[in-house]
Amino acid sequence: MTGIAAHRMRGCPTPAAQSRDDLTHVELTWIEKKIEYWIRFGRATQDQVLDRHRRIVAFRPNTLFAFVRWAANDFGTVISRIDIVRAVAPGDAYQTLPFVRPGGEILLKVESWPKVEDVLRHIDAIEAAGIDPCDVVPDHWRHVAHRMSTGEAPRPYSIDRHRAWLRRREIEG
């Protein structure tokens, strides 16, 4: 057996679904009050509209983005989740994540709407300080995830910490 049928039997993506570039692709769906997958922050380099409800955005390696997923059925919410992800370069280790090809380094994973809202408020506070969340030190997102997993409030991301991170990037860069 060869071709697309063989790919499917081995559990591989079809050739059309395989990425032909070094980008991380995220499939977004928006069906009002049913399925709402969106990017909260991130600098997409490509945006491909598939139809009126779906599109695919792509991110360059080492860029950060926040992917929010919410879905409901007739009985209420079935998923509320936010992931803050670092797009990976070819050859980097990565974690798989639904609707993200090939996957990424998951810096933060939070489930349940009240916790998702807490993360969204944290992102809003960072933006209110004049900082783009895409430029925040990745360790801060890990800190937020760890603190929230223990029921503790994360420390705010300060402008001083951000300046130190930018200097460190310059030196290492």
Backbone hydrogen bonds, N-H to C=O, Kabsch-Sander energy under -0.5 kcal/mol:
donor,donor_aa,acceptor,acceptor_aa,energy
5,A,2,T,-0.5
6,A,2,T,-0.6
7,H,3,G,-1.8
8,R,4,I,-2.4
9,M,5,A,-2.2
10,R,6,A,-1.8
11,G,8,R,-1.2
12,C,7,H,-2.5
17,A,14,T,-1.4
18,Q,14,T,-1.0
18,Q,15,P,-0.6
24,T,59,F,-2.5
25,H,23,L,-0.6
25,H,101,R,-3.1
26,V,57,V,-3.1
27,E,99,F,-2.6
28,L,26,V,-0.6
28,L,55,R,-3.2
30,W,53,H,-2.5
31,I,35,I,-3.5
32,E,30,W,-0.5
34,K,31,I,-2.7
35,I,31,I,-1.9
36,E,70,W,-3.3
37,Y,29,T,-3.5
38,W,68,V,-2.3
40,R,38,W,-0.6
40,R,66,A,-2.2
41,F,66,A,-0.6
43,R,64,L,-0.5
44,A,42,G,-0.9
45,T,58,A,-3.1
46,Q,58,A,-1.1
48,Q,56,I,-3.3
49,V,47,D,-0.5
50,L,48,Q,-0.5
50,L,54,R,-2.2
51,D,54,R,-1.9
55,R,28,L,-2.0
56,I,48,Q,-2.9
57,V,26,V,-2.4
58,A,46,Q,-1.8
59,F,24,T,-2.3
62,N,87,A,-3.2
63,T,60,R,-1.5
65,F,85,V,-2.1
66,A,41,F,-2.5
67,F,65,F,-0.5
67,F,83,D,-3.0
68,V,38,W,-3.2
68,V,66,A,-0.6
69,R,81,R,-3.1
70,W,36,E,-1.2
71,A,79,I,-2.2
72,A,34,K,-2.6
73,N,76,G,-2.6
76,G,73,N,-1.4
78,V,71,A,-3.1
79,I,71,A,-1.7
81,R,69,R,-2.6
82,I,110,V,-2.2
83,D,67,F,-2.2
84,I,108,L,-2.2
85,V,65,F,-2.9
85,V,83,D,-0.6
86,R,105,E,-2.4
87,A,63,T,-3.0
87,A,85,V,-0.6
88,V,103,G,-0.5
92,D,89,A,-2.3
95,Q,104,G,-2.8
97,L,100,V,-0.6
100,V,97,L,-2.0
101,R,25,H,-3.0
104,G,95,Q,-2.3
105,E,86,R,-2.5
106,I,104,G,-0.8
107,L,84,I,-2.7
107,L,105,E,-0.8
108,L,84,I,-1.5
110,V,82,I,-2.4
112,S,80,S,-2.1
116,V,112,S,-2.5
117,E,113,W,-2.8
118,D,114,P,-1.5
119,V,115,K,-2.1
120,L,116,V,-2.6
121,R,117,E,-2.5
122,H,118,D,-2.0
123,I,119,V,-2.5
124,D,120,L,-2.4
125,A,121,R,-2.2
126,I,122,H,-1.9
127,E,123,I,-2.4
128,A,124,D,-2.5
129,A,125,A,-1.2
130,G,127,E,-1.9
131,I,126,I,-1.9
135,D,132,D,-2.3
136,V,133,P,-1.1
140,H,137,V,-1.8
141,W,137,V,-0.8
141,W,138,P,-0.6
142,R,138,P,-1.5
143,H,139,D,-2.4
144,V,140,H,-2.5
145,A,141,W,-2.1
146,H,142,R,-2.7
147,R,143,H,-2.8
148,M,144,V,-2.5
149,S,145,A,-2.0
150,T,146,H,-0.9
150,T,147,R,-0.8
151,G,148,M,-1.2
152,E,147,R,-2.6
158,S,156,P,-0.7
162,H,158,S,-2.0
163,R,159,I,-2.5
164,A,160,D,-2.2
165,W,161,R,-2.2
166,L,162,H,-2.5
167,R,163,R,-2.3
168,R,164,A,-2.4
169,R,165,W,-2.4
170,E,166,L,-1.9
171,I,167,R,-2.3
172,E,168,R,-2.6
173,G,169,R,-2.2
